[in-house]
Amino acid sequence: MSFAEICIALIRDLRAVVRDPNADIMLQSSDNVLFRFHKKQLETHSGAFADSAASAKKDPFVLTEPSEVVDLLLRLMSLRNPPELYHLEFQTLALLADAVEKYDVFHSKTMCRMIMQCVRYHFCERSGTLKDYRNHISHHSVEVLEYAVKHGYAELADNAAYNAIGCKLTDIANKCSPETLKAWVFLFFSVLCSVSDYNGT
């Protein structure tokens, strides 16, 4: 085993990430990675941590999110430039957007909501047209619908729901809460009735 491999193994065993050695609070991800951060920054940027961080003890806050998401979340609350979120895989983005809502990281809510529904375009030189290459609503309509309903984003929920009309009921049932499933079924039958009325059946 090379020296580099030994170092990687030791780091993996340690499962600790130190964002700032002078930080005064520790957070632990669901996969047991430890993060050091500043109480003041948590209190400033997160409504959920405003009270709990002030009374924090030496034991780390145990979070339900994996280390990749916790790292991004803390970077959003740090004094450095925020991370680039447009290039994240959708599942990571969805977990981060949910965490931002859960921990009330207020200044990042709008950004995450916009990226959850984002459509990014590129110019195709061959055809001479603009083409979307990342449209979360059309590609992940069920997950976006669940996020929007859960956090009260009505306009986003409406857009995602219409895109989810063509999804299988089993996909909806497996990925959505009962409240979202109920709303989707209601919309499905409303659209079905509208089509039937239009066709005169």
C-alpha positions as CSV (number, residue, x, y, z in Angstrom):
1,M,0.0,0.0,0.0
2,S,1.4,3.4,-1.0
3,F,1.7,6.4,1.3
4,A,-1.1,8.1,-0.4
5,E,-3.4,5.1,0.0
6,I,-2.5,5.0,3.7
7,C,-3.4,8.7,4.1
8,I,-6.7,8.2,2.3
9,A,-7.5,5.2,4.6
10,L,-6.7,7.2,7.7
11,I,-8.8,10.1,6.6
12,R,-11.7,7.8,5.8
13,D,-11.4,6.2,9.2
14,L,-11.2,9.5,11.0
15,R,-14.3,10.7,9.1
16,A,-13.7,14.3,10.1
17,V,-13.8,17.4,8.1
18,V,-12.4,20.6,9.7
19,R,-13.7,23.7,7.8
20,D,-12.0,26.0,10.3
21,P,-9.7,24.8,13.2
22,N,-10.7,27.9,15.2
23,A,-14.5,27.1,14.9
24,D,-16.5,26.6,18.1
25,I,-19.2,24.2,17.1
26,M,-19.3,20.7,15.6
27,L,-21.9,19.2,13.4
28,Q,-22.1,15.5,12.4
29,S,-23.6,14.2,9.2
30,S,-25.6,11.1,8.8
31,D,-22.6,9.2,7.5
32,N,-20.6,10.3,10.6
33,V,-18.4,13.0,9.2
34,L,-17.7,15.8,11.6
35,F,-17.7,19.5,10.6
36,R,-16.3,22.4,12.6
37,F,-18.1,25.7,12.1
38,H,-18.8,29.0,13.8
39,K,-21.8,29.5,16.1
40,K,-22.1,33.1,15.1
41,Q,-22.4,32.2,11.4
42,L,-25.0,29.6,12.2
43,E,-27.0,32.0,14.3
44,T,-26.8,34.7,11.6
45,H,-27.7,32.6,8.5
46,S,-30.0,29.9,9.9
47,G,-33.3,30.5,11.8
48,A,-33.3,26.9,13.0
49,F,-29.8,27.2,14.5
50,A,-30.4,30.7,16.0
51,D,-31.4,29.4,19.4
52,S,-29.8,26.0,19.6
53,A,-26.3,27.1,18.5
54,A,-26.2,29.7,21.4
55,S,-26.7,26.9,24.0
56,A,-24.7,24.3,22.2
57,K,-22.5,22.0,24.3
58,K,-19.4,20.1,23.3
59,D,-21.4,17.2,21.7
60,P,-21.9,17.7,18.0
61,F,-25.3,18.5,16.4
62,V,-26.3,15.3,14.7
63,L,-27.9,16.1,11.3
64,T,-29.9,13.7,9.1
65,E,-28.2,14.8,5.8
66,P,-25.1,13.1,4.3
67,S,-21.7,14.8,4.4
68,E,-21.9,16.1,0.8
69,V,-25.1,18.0,1.6
70,V,-23.8,19.2,5.0
71,D,-20.7,20.5,3.3
72,L,-22.7,22.5,0.7
73,L,-25.0,23.7,3.4
74,L,-22.2,25.1,5.5
75,R,-20.5,26.7,2.5
76,L,-23.8,28.5,1.8
77,M,-23.5,29.9,5.4
78,S,-19.8,30.7,5.3
79,L,-18.1,34.0,4.6
80,R,-16.7,32.7,1.4
81,N,-18.2,32.6,-2.1
82,P,-21.2,30.2,-2.2
83,P,-20.8,26.9,-4.1
84,E,-21.8,26.5,-7.7
85,L,-25.2,24.7,-7.5
86,Y,-26.2,24.5,-11.2
87,H,-23.9,21.6,-11.9
88,L,-25.0,19.4,-9.0
89,E,-26.6,16.1,-9.7
90,F,-30.4,16.4,-9.1
91,Q,-30.6,14.1,-6.1
92,T,-27.9,16.1,-4.3
93,L,-29.6,19.4,-5.2
94,A,-33.0,18.1,-3.9
95,L,-31.4,17.1,-0.6
96,L,-29.7,20.4,-0.3
97,A,-32.8,22.4,-1.2
98,D,-34.8,20.4,1.4
99,A,-32.1,21.0,4.0
100,V,-32.1,24.8,3.3
101,E,-35.8,24.8,4.1
102,K,-35.5,22.5,7.1
103,Y,-32.8,24.6,8.7
104,D,-34.3,27.9,7.5
105,V,-31.2,29.2,5.7
106,F,-33.3,32.1,4.5
107,H,-30.9,33.8,2.1
108,S,-30.5,30.6,0.1
109,K,-34.1,29.6,-0.2
110,T,-34.9,31.6,-3.3
111,M,-31.7,30.4,-5.1
112,C,-32.5,26.7,-4.4
113,R,-36.1,27.1,-5.4
114,M,-35.0,28.7,-8.7
115,I,-32.5,25.9,-9.4
116,M,-35.0,23.2,-8.6
117,Q,-37.1,24.4,-11.5
118,C,-34.3,25.6,-13.6
119,V,-34.1,25.2,-17.3
120,R,-30.7,26.0,-18.7
121,Y,-30.1,26.5,-22.4
122,H,-27.2,26.2,-24.7
123,F,-26.9,27.2,-28.4
124,C,-26.7,24.2,-30.7
125,E,-24.5,25.3,-33.6
126,R,-25.5,22.4,-35.8
127,S,-29.2,23.2,-35.7
128,G,-28.8,26.9,-34.9
129,T,-31.3,26.7,-32.1
130,L,-31.5,27.0,-28.3
131,K,-31.9,23.7,-26.5
132,D,-32.5,23.0,-22.9
133,Y,-30.1,20.5,-21.3
134,R,-31.2,20.6,-17.7
135,N,-34.9,21.0,-17.0
136,H,-35.6,19.6,-13.6
137,I,-39.4,20.0,-13.8
138,S,-39.7,17.9,-16.9
139,H,-37.1,15.3,-15.9
140,H,-37.8,15.1,-12.2
141,S,-41.4,16.4,-12.0
142,V,-42.5,14.1,-9.1
143,E,-39.5,15.1,-6.9
144,V,-40.0,18.8,-7.7
145,L,-43.7,18.5,-6.9
146,E,-43.0,16.9,-3.5
147,Y,-40.5,19.6,-2.7
148,A,-42.9,22.4,-3.8
149,V,-45.9,21.0,-1.9
150,K,-43.9,20.3,1.3
151,H,-42.5,23.9,1.4
152,G,-45.6,25.8,0.2
153,Y,-44.4,26.9,-3.3
154,A,-47.7,26.9,-5.1
155,E,-46.6,28.1,-8.5
156,L,-43.8,25.6,-8.7
157,A,-46.1,22.9,-7.5
158,D,-48.6,23.7,-10.2
159,N,-45.9,23.6,-12.9
160,A,-44.5,20.3,-11.6
161,A,-47.9,18.7,-11.1
162,Y,-48.9,19.2,-14.8
163,N,-45.6,17.6,-15.8
164,A,-46.3,14.7,-13.5
165,I,-49.7,13.9,-15.0
166,G,-48.1,11.4,-17.3
167,C,-46.2,9.6,-14.5
168,K,-47.2,6.2,-13.2
169,L,-49.3,6.2,-10.0
170,T,-46.8,3.8,-8.4
171,D,-44.0,6.4,-9.0
172,I,-46.1,9.1,-7.4
173,A,-47.0,6.9,-4.4
174,N,-43.4,5.8,-3.8
175,K,-41.9,9.3,-4.0
176,C,-44.6,11.6,-2.5
177,S,-46.2,12.2,0.8
178,P,-49.9,11.4,1.2
179,E,-50.7,15.1,1.0
180,T,-48.9,15.4,-2.4
181,L,-50.4,12.2,-3.7
182,K,-53.9,13.5,-2.8
183,A,-53.3,16.8,-4.6
184,W,-51.9,14.9,-7.7
185,V,-54.9,12.6,-7.8
186,F,-57.3,15.6,-7.6
187,L,-55.4,17.3,-10.4
188,F,-55.3,14.1,-12.5
189,F,-59.0,13.7,-12.4
190,S,-59.6,17.4,-13.1
191,V,-57.5,17.2,-16.2
192,L,-59.2,14.0,-17.2
193,C,-62.6,15.5,-16.8
194,S,-61.5,18.6,-18.8
195,V,-60.3,16.5,-21.7
196,S,-63.5,14.4,-21.6
197,D,-65.6,17.6,-21.7
198,Y,-63.5,19.0,-24.6
199,N,-63.9,15.8,-26.6
200,G,-67.6,15.7,-25.8
201,T,-67.5,12.3,-24.0
